[in-house]
Amino acid sequence: MSSKCFIILPIHLFDITILEKQLLDISNITNIFIIEEPIYFGYRTKKSDDLNFNKLKLIYHRSCNKYYYDYLNTSSLAKKYKLNITYIDCHDFQSGNGNGNDNNNKVGYSQLKSFDEIHMYRPVDTFLETKYSKLFSKKLKYLESPLFLCTNSDLETYHNTRPKATRDKSYNHATFYKWQRERLDILGNSKTYDTENRNMMPLDTKVPALPKNDSSNAKMKAHISEAITYIKKYYPDNYGPVYESEGTHITPESIHFPICHKTSSAWLLNFCKNRLSDFGKYEDSIDSRGRNFLFHSTISPMLNIGLLTPGQVIDIVTKYYESHKAAIGIASYEAFIRQVIGWREYQRYIYVYAGDVMRKGNHFGNTRRLSNSWYNGTTGVTPVDDAIKMAFNDGYIHHILRLMVVGNFMNLVGIHPDDVYKWFMEFSLDSYDWVMIGNVYSMTLWADGGMTMRKPYISGSGYIMNMSNYGKEKKEKTDNNKSGMTWQEKWDVIFHNFINRNSVKLSKTYYNGVVKAWARKSEGDKEKEIKMSSEIIKSICK
């Protein structure tokens, strides 16, 4: 009889009812390994590709994994199938010299290689799948991951229905979303309410607080505390919350998000009750008071590791909506469903079919590199700095802060796409290769030249002002602002410099009018703005 094992990655922490179905399909599996796969702790297949993850992300992974180990060990499933459950720490995969890229060591992968068959959910990660195919070869057996609504076969069916001449060259979210609604029988022929999701949130709007995190539960708090100690020991030099530099330490309360299934489900229901009704209206709003979470569900950290599955999310939210239609409204419900069955699944789709092409793109020829200002929030542009600090302090910022504040400004100053990708991967608890390739290289930077988006998402300061409650800044020279320029002035001269550098490429897009307006300026005014922009860029980029 061949020996078999089942690997559980940090992104596959599914409920035991889901895991049991897999065990029933695969006979004679009694060995389960819950592993801290080094890729999820920043180690890529090449040292040059390594990521310096936010300590909060590493603490979150460790906490959730440790919870899951206890969860499985004490479950009826463990007794029923007489499971032998082994936990492998990330540092157990490292060789004697501490290089996490070394796969040929005796402590970590050798335990797994001893089995004839190695079963696991497909990770949907190019680096990891390449690495495992070399490590385990024909021993490896992939299962469809409940992390997504679409199976590989579903995506292949959709891809093959698209016109052959363009299916590998251009992609369209609206078409994919329509296919998903029909396939899943959700929202039917209902229109997209995206244009109704663009209201600026007034300053006096009351925003419900997030539910309590798991630190209020003694057992969960112990997992988080242990993870904090572990990460401080093995990853002392990783990026962390900005407040660490001010002498404030990471505590269990610093991890805002649930680490267990029960709290994750309660968190989602809390969103339905307290924030879903205003989610659509203020989905694209930016707040100047440091209120990061607003009316967003903030479930992505749990959803992207299996504490929630998209199927569970759709069921819970739809049931709640069906009994509270008048209070919630179709626009907010559709806006939320679109993110789950549309945009999230679409990112996985374009990752599978176009990811390798997108990650090589640099349409605007950006060459600048990030300085420390982008990690401690000292660029001198207030909305950007506020977003950076929230990003590293919370391990999360909502999509408009990612797209139209940080990503937009990185593109305008000319940051290389690979640096932008690394920054977005590093700060966030919900970051994974499959979701960041499309969101960064394609949507945020248009580095692929329009493979999935018809226009780049760039703007002057006017967009930020229109979508936020940031007021006009007073002109004032300080140690951190020697020019005395307001953040709006800095943003706009940098925007105009971007237009100047890329006028030919942009003249073929939605921004042709902006290009023409720039061309009408006097040469003297152009030179003045370009010079001011260049000085600012040099001060915050390498």
N, C-alpha and C positions, 0 to 999 in steps of 0.2 A: 504493500500500500504506500502510495506517495505521501510525503509529508507536506503539509500546507500551513500557511500563516496568513494573517490578515493585517495589513498596515493601516493605521489611522493617523492621518496627517493633522496638523493644527487647524486645517480648514474643513475637516470632515467630522465635526463633533455632533453627529446627528442623534436624535432621540432613539432609544433602544427599539422602539417599534419599527423604525426604518432599518436599523442594523440587523434585526432578527430576520427580516425578509431576505437579506443577502446571505446570512448564515444558512438559512433553509435551502437556498439555491445552490450553495456550495457545501457539499457533504464533507464531514470529517475535519472541520476546522475547529481546533481548540486553542490555538495560539494566536493571541492578538497583541500587536505591538503598537502602543501609543508613542509616537516618536516626535521629538522636537527637530524635525528636518531642518538642517542648517540654512537652506534657502530662505526659510521664513524667519531666520534670525540674521539675515543680511549677507550670507555667504553664497556667492554665485559660483558658477563653474570656472570662471576666470577671476583672479584676484582683482583685476582692473575694473571688473563689473560689480564688485562688492558694494553693499548699501549700508549706510550708517543710520540704522533705524532709530527713531525716537524711542527713548527708554520706555515711554508709556506703552508703545506698541509691543515691545518685547515683554514687558510686565503683563500686559493683557493676554498675550499668547500663552505665557507660562501659567498664569492664573487659571485660564480656561482649560488648558490641558490637564492641570492638576485636579481641577474640579471633575473633569470628565473621567479621569482615572478612578477616582473615588466612586463616581456615579456608576460606572460599569462594574466595578468590583463588588458593590453592594446591591446590584440589581438582580432581579429574578433571572435575567438572561444568563448571568455568570454561573448561577447554580444549575440552571436547566441544561446548559451545554457544557458544564464543567470547564469553563474557560480559564486558561492560564494567561493572565494579562500582565504584560511587561511594559514598563515605562523607560524610555531611553532619553536622557538629557542631551541637549545640544552639544555640550562640551565632550560627551562620550563619542561623538562622531569626529572629534578633532584629533589630529595626530600629535605626536610628542612636541612638535614645535609650535603648536597652537594654531596651525593653518586649517581653517574650516573648509578650505577648498579641496583638501586631500581626501579622496574617497577610499583609498586603499589602506585602511587601518584595521586593527584587530578588534577594537572595542565596539564600534557602532554597527557598520553595515555587515560585518562578518556574521553576526547573529542572524541576520536576515538571509544572507546568501546560503546558509546551511539547509534551507528548505527547498523542496523540489518545485513547489508552486508558491508564488507570492501574489495574493489578491489584494486589490485596493480600488477605491474610487478614483476615476480619472481626475488628475489635479488641474487640468486646463492651464498648464504652465509650460511654455516651450523649453525653458532652461531645465526644469525638473524632469520632464518627459524624456528629453535627450540624455540627461544624466542617468536616469533609471534604466533606460534601454541599454546603455553601455554596462551598467552595474549588474543587472539581473537578466538581461537578454530574454530568452524564450520562457524563463520562469515566470515572468510578469504577466498577470491577467487583470486587465482593467474592467471596472464596472461603471455603468452610467452614474453620474453624480446627482443626487437630489438637490445639489446647490443651484440647479437650473431647471427651468420648466421644459426647455427643449433638449431632446437627446441629440447625439451626433447624427443619427439617422434623420431626425426632423430637420436639422439645419441643412443636411445634404439635399433633402427633398426640396426645401425652399430654394436653395442656391441653384439647383438644376431647373427650376421653373422660370428663372430669370433669363432674359435674352442672352444668348450665347456670346454675342459680339461684345457685350459690355459687363457681363457678370463678374469678371475679375478685374475690372478697371474702375468701376464706380458703384457706390452703394447708397441706399436711400432708406432712412429710418421710417419715414411715413409709410412706405410700401411694406416694410417689415412689420410695423405696428398693426397695420390693417390685416395682414396675414395672421398675426397672433390673435387678434380679437376674434376673427372668424374661426380659427382653429380651436381656440379655447372657449368659444361661445361666451365672451365677456364684452359687454357694452355694444354688441351687435354693430349696427350702422351709425352709432352715435358719433357725432363730430368730435374733433379735438378742440379743447377749450384753451389751448396754449396762449392765445391772445388775451385771455381774461386773467392770466396769471402774472401780470406785470404791474401791480400796484405798489406805490411807495408806501411804507408803513409809517403812519404819524408817530412822532416822538412819544406821545402820551398813551400809545397802545399798550395795554396790559398783556404781557406775555406769560403764559403759565410756566411754572418751574418744571424742570424735568423731575421724574420720580426719583426716589432715593436709590442709590446704587447698592450693590451687594455687600458693602462694608458694614451695613447694619446687621447682617447675619454673621454670627461668630465663626461659623465654619468657613463661610466664603471669605470673611476677612482674614482668616488664617492663611488661606490660599494666596490671597493678594499680598499679604505681609511676607510670606515665604518667597514669593516671586520678586518682590522689591529687593530683598536681601540677595537673592541669586543674581539678579541683573546688575546690581551695584558691584558685585564681586567679579563677574565675568565680562561686563560691558561698561566699565566705569567712564570710558571716554566717549561713549555714544552721545549724540545730540539728546537734549532733554528739554523739559519746560524752561522757558525764559526765566521764570521766577527762581530757578535753581541758582542762577548767577547772582541773585539778590539775597541768597542765604536761606530761602525757604525750601524745605525738603519734600520729596515725594512721599505721600502717605496713602493708605488704602482709599481714603476719600478722594484722592486725585484721579482715580480710575472711575470716570463717570458712568461707564456702560456696564450692563449686566454680564456676568460670567457664567450664568447657568440658564437652563431651558425655562424653568418656571418664571424667573424674573424677566427674561426676555419676552415671554408671552404677555406678562402683566404690563411690561413697558409698552408693547404694541397696542394693547387695549387702552392704556392711558392716553396714548396719542389719539386714538379714535374718539375718546370721550372729551378730550380737552384741547386738541389742536387741529384735528382734521378739518373742521368746519372753516377755519381760516387759512388752511394750508395753501389752497389754490390761489386765494386772493393775494397773499403776501409771499408766495413761493420765491419770487425774484427780488425781494426786498433786501436792502443792506442797512444795518443798524449801526449808529455811531457811538452807542453807549456800551459797546463790548458785549452785547447780548448775541451770542453766537448761534444758539439753537433755534430761536424764534418759534415758528410753527411747524418745523420739520419733524419727521418721525424719528430721525437719528438712529434708525435700526441697522444701517449698513454694516457697522462692526460685527453685529451678531449674525446678520444675514449672510455675510461673506465667509463665515466659519462654520455654519451649520447649526448654530443654536436656534436659529429660525430658518425655515426653508421658504422659498417663494410660494410654494403651494399653500403652506400654513398661513402665510401673510395674506394672500388673496382671500382665503376662506374667512379669516377673522375680520378683515376690513370689509369685505362684501356683506357678510352677515350683519355687521354693525350698521352699515350704510342702509341696508334694506329695511331696517326697523327705525332709522332716524333720517330718512331722506329729506324731509323738510328742513331739519336743522343743519344738515351738512351741505346739501346742494350737489347737483351733478357735476359742476365745474371742479370742485375740490376732489370729489371721488375720482373723476376721470383723470385729473392731474396726477393723483397718486398711483392709480392703476397703470397709467402710461409709463411711469418710471420703473415699475416692477416688471410688467410683461413686455414692455416696449424697450425703453432705453437700456436697461440692465442686460436683457437677453441679447439685444442688438450689439452691445459691446463685446459680448462673448463671440457672437457670430463673426463680426469683422476681425476680431483677434485671430480666430481659427483660419479664416480665408484670406486675410490681407495683413495680418500682424507683422509678418517678416518684411513686407514691403514698407509699411508705415514707419516702422522703427528706424529705417534708414533715411527717412526724408528730412530735408532741410530747405524747403522751398524759398525762404527769404534769406538764406545764406547767413544765418545768425552764428556768430563766432565768440561772443563774450562768455565769460565764466562767472559763476556765482562767488560773491565774497561773503564774509561772515555777516554782513548787514542783512542778508536774506534769511539768516538763521536766528538772529536776535532782534529783528524788527527795528533797524536803525537806518533805513533808506532815506528818511527825511520826507517821505510821502505818506501822510497820515493814514489814509485808508489801507494802504499796503502794509504799513507797520502794524496797524491794529490787527489785520488779518493774520500776519505772520505770528504775532504773539499768541493769538487765539489758537492758531494751528498747532503750535508746539505745546501750549499749556493744556489744551483739551484733547489733542490728538484727533482733531476734527474741525473742519469748517464746512459750511453748506456750499452747494454747487455754484452759486453766483459769486461767492467770495473766491472760490477756486478759479472759475472761468473768467469772470469779468474784472476781478480786482488783481489777484496775484498773477494768474496766467497771462492775462491781457498785458499787464505792465512788464512782465518778463519778456514777452514777445516784442514789445515796443522798444525796450532798451537793447534788444538783440542777443538775449541769452541763447546759447546753443541748446537745441532740443534735448540732447542727452542729459544736460544739467537740469533742465526743467523737469524731465521725467524723474531723475533721481530725487529732486526736492519733493515732488508730489508723492513718490513712493516712500520717502523717509519720514515725513511728518505724521502721516495718518494711520490710525488704527484699521481703517477699512481698505488699505491699498494693497493691490495684488496686480501682477503683470497683466492678466487678462482684462482688467478694467482700466488700467492706466495707459496702455498703449494707444487705444482709440481715443480716450478722453484727452490725452496730452498731445500726442503727435498730430492727430487729425483735427479734433474739435478746437482745442485751446490754441494750438500754434499754426494750424493749417500747413504743417510741415510737409504733408503729402500732396499739397497743391490742389486740393479739392476732391480727393477720392471719395470722401463721405459727406462733406459739407459744401454747400454752394458758395459760401463766402467766409472769409476769416472773421473771427470775433475780436475785433479791435475797436477802440473808441478813444475819444478825447475825454476830458474830465466831466463834460456835460452829462454823459450817461451815468456816471457815478453819482453826480449831484441829483439827477432826476430820480434815481432808484434808491436814494439813501436820505437820511436826515442829517448828513454832514452840512454844516453851514459854511459860508464863505470864510476862509481863513484870513486873519489879519497879517499884513506884511510886517515882519519883524526879524532882525538879524540876531542870531544866537550862536553859541558855540557849535551847535549841531546844524545850524542853517546860516552859514556865513554869507550866502547870496541874498538872504532876506526875501527870497521868492516864496510865494504861497505854494501849497502842494498842488493846487489847480494849475498854477502857472508852470510849474515843473512838468506836470503830466502833459500839458498841451504842447510845450516846446518839444518834448520827447516824441509825442504823437506826430507832430509835423515833420520831425526829422525822419521818423519811420516812413511817412508818406513820401518824403523826398528820396530816401534810399530805394524805395520799392515802387516808384511811380509807374514804371512800365508794367510790372506785374499786376498792380492794383487797378490800372486803367481798364483792365478787362473784367473787372468785378463790380459789385455793388458800390464800391468806393470811387468810381470814376469821377463823380461830382466833387469829392474831396480833393482828388488829384488836380482837377481843373482849378479849384479855388486856390490851392497852394501855388499853382503855376502863375496865377494872376498877381501874386504878391511881388513887391519890388525886390530886386536882387539884394539890396541892403538889408531889408527886413528878413529875408531868407538866411543870409549869412549870420545875422545876429542871433536868430533862433537856433540855427544849427550849432553855433559856437556854444551857446548856453546849454543846449542839450548834451553836447559832447562832454562838457565839463562835469555835468551831473552824472552822466553814465560812467565816466572814468572814476568818479568818487565812490560808486557803489558796486562796480563790477571789476572783474579781472580782465 
